[in-house]
Amino acid sequence: MQVTPLVWAITIAITIAFFVYEFFAHVRKPHEPTIGESARWSVFYISLALIFGVGVGMVSGWGFGGEYFAGYLTEKALSIDNLFVFLIVMTGFAVPKKYQQKVLMIGIVIALILRGAFIAAGAALIENFSWAFYLFGALLLVLAYRQAFGDHETNPANNRFMRFVRRILPVTDEFHEDKLTVKQGGKRFVTPMLLTIIAIGFIDLVFALDSIPAIYGLTEEAYLVFTANAFALMGLRQLYFLIGGLLERLVYLAQGLAVILGFIGVKLVLHALHVNELPFINGGQGVEWAPEIPIWFSLSFIGATIAVATVASLVKTRGDAAKADREEFAGEPIQTADPSEPTGDRASEPARD
């Protein structure tokens, strides 16, 4: 896939322009977005991502188009997992609803910058060291295990890193609108708003370690890696407010992502066996029996996994809610009539002499 420096420059400029517009049109004035506003912009950004993918397929071939869609779908799923952690952070720091947009916007921009740096580093590593596929594959298998069996209930607002930050920075007890710092008694303090942004920035760094190796397992084209990540992050702020209640119902999302990361990890290892000339395997010609997983299968597998995880989560939470309602109903005391009081029928009878 040939991408000229001009195309790169135009793509990056348009991406920056979208985020600048987002800030001045929606985030600059603190408010809580309505469901309608969030839905319209979410549909717009998802449609834009799909149109771009169709354009890639028509211009560069549907092989690259399939790689883009597989990467976008994976990054979108990982970004929704990001949102769940963001929700925990917002709750942990008790960020008022009308200020959450600013925190999310800054967090998303930090995520894009970090992913851009990791994309460049990953591209350089793959170009110069083909054995990097083994490294990425092993990393994804470890991350898949942690995603499936790790503790997802830990509050990121109170982890070791944030406790260290609180020790070195003077912090106020309450928010001061959306200010990051405030001056009190002649001394400069940071607000919980800044702590929230620091926590989200640290989380973005951790998630970048997941997402970049994952998408490089689906495509080696740095341009597709960048655009899939950019489109996955666009509209993430609106999606947070649109599916805020649904996030807590996606109880199997972590397991679904673990399956996807594990699948891509295996795909990377198999690919590495093909491209690396190992002197102790097959005379240095690679492993011929190791199958290359086609992109259409990867795209289908990722889409099916996300769908199964979503449906299973909704079924489970609905069943749990119904069970809780039944238990609550069964635990209610049965109202019995007081024998000392007349029943409705006797009370209605006329008095007898």
C-alpha positions as CSV (number, residue, x, y, z in Angstrom):
1,M,0.0,0.0,0.0
2,Q,1.6,3.3,-1.2
3,V,0.9,6.3,1.0
4,T,2.6,9.5,0.1
5,P,3.8,12.0,2.7
6,L,1.1,14.4,1.4
7,V,-1.6,11.9,2.2
8,W,-0.1,11.4,5.7
9,A,0.0,15.2,6.2
10,I,-3.6,15.7,5.0
11,T,-4.8,12.8,7.2
12,I,-3.1,14.1,10.4
13,A,-4.3,17.6,9.7
14,I,-7.9,16.5,9.3
15,T,-7.7,14.4,12.5
16,I,-6.4,17.4,14.4
17,A,-9.1,19.6,12.9
18,F,-11.9,17.2,14.1
19,F,-10.6,17.3,17.7
20,V,-10.2,21.1,17.6
21,Y,-13.7,21.4,16.4
22,E,-14.9,19.0,19.1
23,F,-13.3,21.2,21.8
24,F,-14.6,24.6,20.7
25,A,-18.1,23.3,19.6
26,H,-18.9,20.9,22.5
27,V,-16.3,20.9,25.3
28,R,-15.3,24.5,25.9
29,K,-18.6,25.3,27.6
30,P,-19.2,22.8,30.4
31,H,-22.4,20.9,30.0
32,E,-23.8,17.3,30.1
33,P,-24.6,16.1,26.6
34,T,-28.1,15.0,25.9
35,I,-28.9,11.5,24.6
36,G,-29.9,12.9,21.3
37,E,-26.7,14.9,20.8
38,S,-24.5,11.9,21.8
39,A,-26.5,9.6,19.5
40,R,-26.2,11.9,16.4
41,W,-22.5,12.4,16.8
42,S,-21.8,8.8,17.5
43,V,-23.6,7.7,14.3
44,F,-21.7,10.4,12.4
45,Y,-18.3,9.3,13.5
46,I,-19.1,5.6,13.0
47,S,-20.5,6.3,9.6
48,L,-17.4,8.3,8.7
49,A,-15.2,5.4,9.7
50,L,-17.1,2.9,7.6
51,I,-17.1,5.3,4.6
52,F,-13.3,5.6,4.9
53,G,-12.9,1.8,5.0
54,V,-15.0,1.5,1.9
55,G,-12.7,4.1,0.3
56,V,-9.6,2.2,1.3
57,G,-11.1,-1.0,-0.3
58,M,-12.0,0.8,-3.5
59,V,-8.7,2.6,-3.9
60,S,-6.1,0.2,-2.6
61,G,-8.0,-3.2,-2.8
62,W,-10.3,-5.0,-0.5
63,G,-7.4,-6.9,1.1
64,F,-6.3,-3.6,2.7
65,G,-9.9,-2.7,3.2
66,G,-10.5,-5.9,5.2
67,E,-7.4,-5.2,7.3
68,Y,-8.7,-1.7,8.1
69,F,-12.1,-3.0,9.2
70,A,-10.6,-5.7,11.3
71,G,-8.3,-3.2,12.9
72,Y,-11.1,-0.6,13.5
73,L,-13.4,-3.2,15.0
74,T,-10.7,-4.4,17.4
75,E,-9.7,-0.8,18.4
76,K,-13.3,0.2,18.9
77,A,-13.8,-2.8,21.2
78,L,-10.7,-1.9,23.1
79,S,-11.8,1.7,23.3
80,I,-15.1,0.7,24.8
81,D,-13.1,-1.2,27.4
82,N,-11.2,2.1,28.0
83,L,-14.6,3.8,28.6
84,F,-15.4,1.3,31.3
85,V,-12.2,2.2,33.1
86,F,-12.8,5.9,32.5
87,L,-16.2,5.5,34.2
88,I,-14.5,3.9,37.2
89,V,-12.1,6.8,37.4
90,M,-14.8,9.4,37.1
91,T,-16.8,7.8,39.9
92,G,-13.6,7.4,42.0
93,F,-12.8,11.1,41.8
94,A,-16.5,12.1,41.9
95,V,-16.2,14.3,38.8
96,P,-19.4,16.3,38.2
97,K,-21.2,15.3,35.0
98,K,-20.9,18.7,33.3
99,Y,-17.1,18.6,33.7
100,Q,-16.6,15.0,32.5
101,Q,-16.6,16.1,28.8
102,K,-13.4,18.0,29.3
103,V,-11.7,15.1,31.1
104,L,-12.7,12.7,28.4
105,M,-11.5,15.1,25.6
106,I,-8.1,15.5,27.1
107,G,-7.8,11.8,27.8
108,I,-8.7,10.9,24.2
109,V,-6.2,13.4,22.8
110,I,-3.5,11.9,25.1
111,A,-4.5,8.4,23.9
112,L,-4.1,9.5,20.3
113,I,-0.7,11.0,20.9
114,L,0.5,8.0,22.8
115,R,-0.8,5.6,20.2
116,G,0.8,7.7,17.4
117,A,4.2,7.3,19.1
118,F,3.7,3.6,19.6
119,I,2.6,3.2,16.0
120,A,5.8,4.9,14.7
121,A,7.9,2.8,17.1
122,G,6.1,-0.4,16.1
123,A,6.5,0.3,12.4
124,A,10.3,0.9,12.8
125,L,10.6,-2.2,14.9
126,I,8.8,-4.4,12.4
127,E,10.7,-3.0,9.4
128,N,14.1,-3.6,11.0
129,F,13.5,-6.7,13.2
130,S,11.1,-9.3,11.8
131,W,11.4,-11.2,15.1
132,A,9.4,-8.4,16.7
133,F,6.3,-10.4,15.6
134,Y,7.3,-13.0,18.2
135,L,7.5,-10.2,20.8
136,F,4.2,-8.8,19.9
137,G,2.5,-12.2,19.9
138,A,3.9,-13.2,23.3
139,L,2.9,-9.8,24.7
140,L,-0.7,-10.2,23.4
141,L,-1.0,-13.7,24.9
142,V,0.1,-12.4,28.3
143,L,-2.3,-9.5,28.0
144,A,-5.1,-11.9,27.0
145,Y,-4.6,-13.9,30.1
146,R,-4.6,-10.8,32.3
147,Q,-7.7,-9.5,30.5
148,A,-9.5,-12.7,31.2
149,F,-8.4,-13.4,34.8
150,G,-7.2,-10.0,36.1
151,D,-8.9,-7.9,38.7
152,H,-11.2,-5.4,36.8
153,E,-12.7,-4.0,40.0
154,T,-9.6,-2.2,41.2
155,N,-10.2,1.5,41.4
156,P,-7.6,3.3,39.2
157,A,-8.2,6.5,41.2
158,N,-6.6,4.9,44.2
159,N,-3.8,2.7,42.8
160,R,-0.1,3.0,43.7
161,F,0.6,5.5,41.0
162,M,-2.1,7.9,42.1
163,R,-1.2,7.5,45.7
164,F,2.4,8.5,44.7
165,V,1.0,11.5,42.8
166,R,-1.0,12.7,45.8
167,R,2.1,12.5,48.0
168,I,4.1,14.8,45.8
169,L,1.4,17.3,44.7
170,P,-0.7,19.5,47.0
171,V,-4.3,18.7,46.2
172,T,-7.5,20.5,47.2
173,D,-10.4,18.6,48.6
174,E,-13.0,19.9,46.2
175,F,-13.4,20.8,42.5
176,H,-13.1,24.4,41.5
177,E,-15.3,24.3,38.3
178,D,-13.1,22.8,35.6
179,K,-9.8,24.4,36.7
180,L,-6.7,22.3,36.9
181,T,-5.0,24.4,39.6
182,V,-6.1,27.0,42.1
183,K,-4.3,29.5,44.4
184,Q,-5.3,29.4,48.1
185,G,-3.6,31.3,50.8
186,G,-0.8,32.4,48.5
187,K,0.0,28.7,47.6
188,R,-0.7,27.0,44.3
189,F,-2.8,23.7,44.6
190,V,-3.8,21.2,42.0
191,T,-7.5,20.2,41.9
192,P,-9.0,16.7,41.7
193,M,-9.7,17.6,38.0
194,L,-5.9,17.5,37.3
195,L,-5.6,14.2,39.2
196,T,-8.4,12.7,37.1
197,I,-6.6,13.7,33.9
198,I,-3.3,12.3,35.2
199,A,-5.0,9.0,36.1
200,I,-6.6,8.8,32.6
201,G,-3.3,9.6,30.9
202,F,-1.6,6.8,32.8
203,I,-4.5,4.4,31.8
204,D,-4.1,5.5,28.2
205,L,-0.4,4.5,28.3
206,V,-1.3,1.0,29.6
207,F,-4.1,0.6,27.0
208,A,-1.7,1.7,24.2
209,L,0.4,-1.3,25.0
210,D,-2.6,-3.5,24.3
211,S,-4.0,-1.9,21.2
212,I,-0.9,-1.3,19.1
213,P,0.5,-4.8,19.1
214,A,-3.1,-6.1,18.5
215,I,-3.7,-4.1,15.4
216,Y,-0.2,-4.8,14.0
217,G,-1.3,-8.4,14.2
218,L,-4.0,-7.6,11.7
219,T,-2.1,-5.2,9.3
220,E,1.5,-4.1,8.9
221,E,0.4,-0.9,7.2
222,A,1.2,2.0,9.6
223,Y,-1.3,4.2,7.8
224,L,-4.1,1.7,8.4
225,V,-3.0,1.3,12.0
226,F,-3.1,5.1,12.6
227,T,-6.5,5.7,10.8
228,A,-8.2,2.8,12.5
229,N,-7.0,4.1,15.9
230,A,-8.0,7.7,15.0
231,F,-11.5,6.7,13.9
232,A,-11.9,4.4,17.0
233,L,-11.1,7.4,19.3
234,M,-13.3,9.9,17.4
235,G,-16.8,10.0,18.9
236,L,-15.6,8.1,22.0
237,R,-16.6,11.1,24.1
238,Q,-20.2,11.0,22.8
239,L,-20.3,7.2,23.1
240,Y,-19.4,7.5,26.8
241,F,-22.6,9.5,27.5
242,L,-24.7,7.4,25.1
243,I,-23.9,4.0,26.6
244,G,-22.9,5.0,30.1
245,G,-25.6,2.8,31.6
246,L,-24.9,0.0,29.2
247,L,-21.2,-0.2,30.1
248,E,-22.0,-1.7,33.5
249,R,-24.1,-4.4,31.7
250,L,-21.2,-5.6,29.4
251,V,-20.0,-8.0,32.0
252,Y,-18.3,-10.4,29.5
253,L,-16.5,-7.6,27.5
254,A,-13.2,-8.4,29.2
255,Q,-13.5,-12.1,28.4
256,G,-14.4,-11.2,24.8
257,L,-11.4,-9.0,24.4
258,A,-9.2,-11.7,26.0
259,V,-10.3,-14.1,23.2
260,I,-9.6,-11.5,20.6
261,L,-6.2,-10.6,21.9
262,G,-5.3,-14.3,22.3
263,F,-6.4,-15.0,18.7
264,I,-4.3,-12.1,17.3
265,G,-1.4,-13.2,19.5
266,V,-1.5,-16.7,17.9
267,K,-1.9,-15.1,14.5
268,L,1.2,-13.1,15.1
269,V,3.3,-16.1,16.1
270,L,2.1,-18.0,13.1
271,H,3.0,-15.1,10.9
272,A,6.4,-14.8,12.5
273,L,7.1,-18.5,11.8
274,H,6.6,-17.6,8.1
275,V,8.6,-14.5,7.8
276,N,11.6,-15.3,10.0
277,E,14.5,-17.4,8.8
278,L,15.3,-19.5,11.8
279,P,18.5,-21.5,11.2
280,F,17.4,-24.3,13.4
281,I,13.9,-24.7,11.7
282,N,13.5,-26.1,8.2
283,G,17.0,-25.1,7.1
284,G,16.3,-21.4,7.8
285,Q,13.4,-21.2,5.4
286,G,10.6,-20.7,8.0
287,V,7.9,-23.2,8.9
288,E,5.8,-24.2,5.9
289,W,3.2,-26.0,7.9
290,A,2.3,-23.0,10.0
291,P,-0.9,-21.6,8.4
292,E,-1.4,-17.9,7.6
293,I,-4.8,-16.8,8.9
294,P,-6.6,-14.8,6.2
295,I,-7.9,-11.4,6.9
296,W,-11.5,-12.3,6.1
297,F,-11.4,-15.0,8.8
298,S,-9.9,-12.5,11.3
299,L,-12.6,-10.0,10.6
300,S,-15.3,-12.6,10.9
301,F,-13.9,-14.0,14.2
302,I,-13.5,-10.6,15.8
303,G,-17.0,-9.5,14.8
304,A,-18.5,-12.7,16.0
305,T,-16.6,-12.6,19.3
306,I,-17.8,-9.0,20.1
307,A,-21.4,-10.0,19.2
308,V,-21.4,-13.1,21.4
309,A,-19.8,-11.2,24.3
310,T,-22.4,-8.4,24.0
311,V,-25.4,-10.7,23.7
312,A,-24.2,-13.0,26.5
313,S,-23.6,-9.9,28.8
314,L,-27.1,-8.5,28.2
315,V,-28.8,-11.9,28.7
316,K,-26.9,-12.5,31.9
317,T,-27.6,-9.0,33.4
318,R,-31.2,-9.3,32.4
319,G,-31.4,-12.7,34.1
320,D,-29.7,-11.4,37.2
321,A,-32.1,-8.5,37.4
322,A,-35.1,-10.8,37.0
323,K,-33.7,-13.1,39.7
324,A,-33.1,-10.2,42.1
325,D,-36.7,-9.1,41.5
326,R,-38.1,-12.5,42.3
327,E,-36.0,-12.8,45.4
328,E,-37.1,-9.4,46.6
329,F,-40.7,-10.3,45.9
330,A,-40.4,-13.6,47.7
331,G,-38.8,-11.9,50.7
332,E,-41.6,-9.5,51.3
333,P,-43.9,-10.3,54.3
334,I,-47.3,-11.5,53.4
335,Q,-50.0,-9.0,54.6
336,T,-52.6,-10.8,56.7
337,A,-55.8,-9.4,58.0
338,D,-56.0,-8.3,61.7
339,P,-58.7,-10.6,63.3
340,S,-59.6,-7.8,65.7
341,E,-60.8,-5.7,62.8
342,P,-63.9,-6.4,60.7
343,T,-63.3,-7.5,57.1
344,G,-64.6,-5.5,54.2
345,D,-67.7,-7.8,53.9
346,R,-68.7,-7.6,57.6
347,A,-68.0,-4.0,57.8
348,S,-70.5,-3.4,55.0
349,E,-73.3,-5.3,56.7
350,P,-75.9,-3.2,58.5
351,A,-75.8,-3.2,62.3
352,R,-78.2,-5.6,64.0
353,D,-80.3,-4.8,67.0
